């Protein structure tokens, strides 16, 4: 599952109670357990072909269009196909007239369904660059269902981030300190002859940084094979952070893990790039232009990297949801 599993989907997944409690859906009952299995397959579809097959099977088994639309919505969100999410809005609005809470698989009250209609319209407006309509619809979505705020908020953050960095130029000659020996280095020096540089913002105290470590190591290996350097930037500069960072790095496998430096507290690169979540990956050109900045599981990261070098192949290493859960 992509980054949406960690940010966009949980607000709806926590509403997903046992499927069997929402199965009063058909006039003619299929064999015991069949509908539960079909619904599980429907909500866990990983590609368009699998989803269409599951939806067809669901209709034969008596699964309502309400449940299928809910599954479609989550599928498109997980695929990060926000243009398609926006296009789904009129269909969901049409369904509103016949919405029955007893037919819902993921919602507890009607307002939660009404909120995702507004959410879809908001994303459609965002895709079209209409910020006035985006604000109106996303505000209505918040009003209708505040507890889904964790799903709505990332789009606002992403919008503000992308607008802030659109014309930003990073000074690659700025001085940083290497973690292992406090030697002064620059991003330009670490980039060497490469036309691009990938920056990894992290913290040893970030559970999600640790959860995404296998994915990061696989990314470093793939980028290294195509001569694209990676620099990891510790966002805290204090002694405690440096001590924990040494322990963290000492436990890492292998040696070719890129360069590890400490953010400049007087002129923080993390603050310039509006880094709000860890880990964050930023792709820079040799001129300092920001080509991407966001979570490493965002599909836009690899679409950006593959424009830089079409030979890159995204490693399929994904964290489990258990790894992403907060520590007790």
N, C-alpha and C positions, 0 to 999 in steps of 0.2 A: 504494500500500500504506500502511496506517496505521502508527501508532506500533508496533504489534506487529512490523512489519518491522524495527524498530530495537531492540526489546527482547525480545519474546516469541518471535518466530519464528527468529532466527538459530541458537539452540541446536539446532533441528531441521534448519534449512536447511543447516547445515554438514555434517550427516550425509547429505544428499541427494547421492549420487554420480551419475554419469551414469546416466540412466534405462535405457539399453540394457543395462547390466550386471546389471539386476534383472528381466529380462523372461522368465525361464523359467517362465511362468505358465499357459500354455494347452496343452491337449491337441491342439487343431487350430490351426495357426499361421495368422494373418491375413497379408495381403500384407506384404512387407518394409517396415519403417518405420512401419506403421500403428499398431502398439501403442505405439511411442514417442510418436507424435503424440497419441494418445488420452490417454496418461498425462500428457503435458505440459499438454494442455487441462484434464484433471481437476485437476491440482495448481495450475493458474493461474486457476481459475474465480473470477469476481468477484461473482457473485450466485447466489441459490438456484436460479433457473431454469437457469442455465448449468451449475451443478454437477450437477443432476439429469440433464440431457441428457448430460453427459460421463460420468456414472456408468453410465447406460443403455448408451451406446456402448461403455464399457469392459467391461461384462458380456458384450455380444455378441462382443467381440474376445477374450474369455478372460482379462481382468484379474481377479485374485482378489479376494474380499471383503476380504482382509487389506489389499491396496493401496488399495482404495476406502475402507475405514475410516480408514486413515492420512490419505488426502486429505481425508476429511470432518473429521477432527480438526483438521488445519491450517486448513481453510476456516473452521471455527467460531472458532478462535483469532484468525485474521486479521479476522474480522467483529466480534471482541470480544463475541461472544454467549456470555458465560460461563455463563449459565443453561443454554443448550443444550449447552455443553461438559460441564457437570456431569451433564446428563441422558444423555450418551453413555456414561458410565462402565459401566453394566450390560452394554451391548452389547460394549464392549471387553473386559470381564471374561469374557464368554461366549466371545469370540474367543481368549482366552488359551489355552484347552484345545487349540485346533487351530493355534496360532501356529507358523509355519515361517519361520525367518530368511531362507531363500532366496526367500520370497514378499514380503519386506519391501522397500519402496522407500526408506525413510528411516532405518531402524535398522540398526546394525551387529551388535548382540548382543541376545538376548531381554530382558535386564534393562532396556534402554531402552524397549521397548514396555511392559513391566510397570510401569515408572515412570510412564508417562503415564496408565495406569489409575488409579494412586493420585492423580496430579495432577488428573484429572477428578473423582474423588470429593472431593478437597480443595476444588475450586471449587464443587461442589454444596453442600458443607457451608458454605462461605463465603456463598453466596447465601442460605442458610437462617439465617445468623447463628449457626451452631453452631461456635464457635471451638475447642472441644475436639476435635471430629472433624476440623476443618481442620488443626490442628496435627499430629494423629496421621497423617493421610494425606500431608500435605506433607512431614513428616519421613521417612516411608517412601519417598516419591518421591526425596528427596535421597539416601537410603541406597542405593537401587537404581541410581541414575544420577547421580553427582555432576557429570558433565560437562554435564548439562542444567540445572545450577543457575541459569544466567543466564535461563532461561525461567521457572523456579519463583519466583525471588527477587522479581520485581516485585510479585507479589500480596501478599507479606508486607509489602513497603515501602508498598504502597497501603493495606493494612489499617491499618498503624500510622499512616500519614499521616491517613487519613480519621477515625480515632478521635481523633487528637490535635487536629484542627481542627474537629471536629464542633460544639463549643460555644465556639469561639474568637471573640473580638470584637477587631477591629483598631481601634486609635485613629487615626482619620483626621485628627486634629489634630496628630499628631506631625510634627516638622520634618525636612525633607530638603533637600539642596542640588541645585540644577539643574546639570547637567553643563557647560553652555556658559558660565555666568557665576558659578557658586557662589551664586546668589541663593537665599534661604530660601523654601521652598514647603511646602505641606501637601497630603496626598492629598485632603482635603476641598476645598481651593481648586482643585485641578486637576480634580476631578470637576464643579465648578460646579453647575449646576442638574440634572445628570443623577442619576437614581436608582441608577445602577450605575457601577462603575469596573472596567476590565480592566487588570491589572498583568502586565507582561512582564519576567521575570527573565532576565538575559543576561550574557554576558561576551565581550569581543572575542577571547579565547583559546579559545573553545569552537567546535570544528569543527561540532558539530551546530547551534549557534545560526546559524552561517553557512549551513549546508545548508538550514535551515528559513526562511531570510530571505524568499524569495519568498512562501511561505505566510503569514508574518507580515505582510508589506506588504499582501497582498491582504486579510487579516483587518482591518488598520487601516482600509483604505479602506471595507470593508463596514460596520464598526462606526461609522466617522465619518459615513457616509451616514444612519445611524439615531441620530445624536447620542449615541453611547456613547463616552466618552473612553478613551484608552489611555495608560498610563504605563509607560515602560520603565525598569527599575531595574538599574543596574550594580551587581553584587554586591560588587566590590572597590572600595575607597576610596583606594588608593594612587596616587601620581603616575604610576607606570608604566601602571597600568590606565587612568587618565584620558587619558593620552597616546594609548594604543592605541584607546581608545573614540572620541576625536576623529577619528582616521584612519578608523575604521570608519564613523562617521556621515557623514563627508565624502564617502564613496563611495556613499552611498545616493541613489537617485533621488527626485526630487520634494522637497516641503517639508512636506506635511501628514502627518507621521509620528508624531504624538502628542508627548507630553512625555517628556524624558529626564532622569532624576535619579540620584543616587548613594545606595546603601543607607546607613543610619545605623549606623556601626560600634559605637556605644555601646548601641544597641537595634535590632539587625538584624531587619528584617522577613522576610528570607529564612530566618533561623533560626527565627523564630516559626512560619513556615509549613512548616517542615521541607523546604525546597527542597534536593533531593538531585541533581537532574539539570537541565541547561540545554539548551534553554530550558524554562522553566516558566511557565505562564499561570495567573493567579489571578483569579477573578471575585468582586468584593466588592459588597455592597449599600451604600447610602448610610449605613446604620447601622453598617457595619463587619463584618457577618456574612460568612463565607466560604462562597460558594455552590459553588465548584469551585476546585481547585488541582491542577495536574498538567501533563503534557506537552501541547503544542498539538495533537497529532494524535489524542489520546484522543477518542473519539466523545462521551463525557460532556460535554466542553467545549461542543460545539455544541448538544447537547440542552439544556444549562443556559442558553446564550445565547438559544436560541429560546423558552425559557420566559420570559426577560426581555423579549424582543421577537419575537413570532411572524413578523414581517416579515423577519427576518434569513435570508440564504441563504448557506450555507457555500461559500466559494470552493474550487474543486477544483484546488488547486496543491499538488503533492506532491514532496518531494525524492526524488532517485534514491538507490538503495542505495550507489552509488559515492561520492556526496557524503557519505554518513554514515560511510564507512570512515575509520579513523584515518590521519592523514598519515604517510608513511614517515619 
